[in-house]
Amino acid sequence: NTRYIPIHIKRQVWAQANGRCSYHNPKTGLRCNSQYALEYDHKTPLAWGGTTEIENMRLLCRNHNQHSAIQHFGINKMERHLAKL
């Protein structure tokens, strides 16, 4: 798998998310809706066999993308990446 995301997939993900973070809080059900620092994210990470198909992609703000990475890989693995930011 490649990290490259084709432009047609990016456009479709952006349109589906309405240009806003698509994170939903599991406790409240509320959506983030942030328009700041948006990033394309793989629902199932590439490292776990995820693909760059539209069904596996979503748009998240940087905070929720980092939160997702911590949930998938753990804080110990992600600390060195977060420190760079």
Protein Blocks (a to p, Z undefined) as FASTA:
>chain_A
ZZbdcfklmmmmmmmnnopafbdcfklopafkiaghiacddfbafklopacdfklgccdd
fklmmmmmmmmnopklmmmmmmmZZ
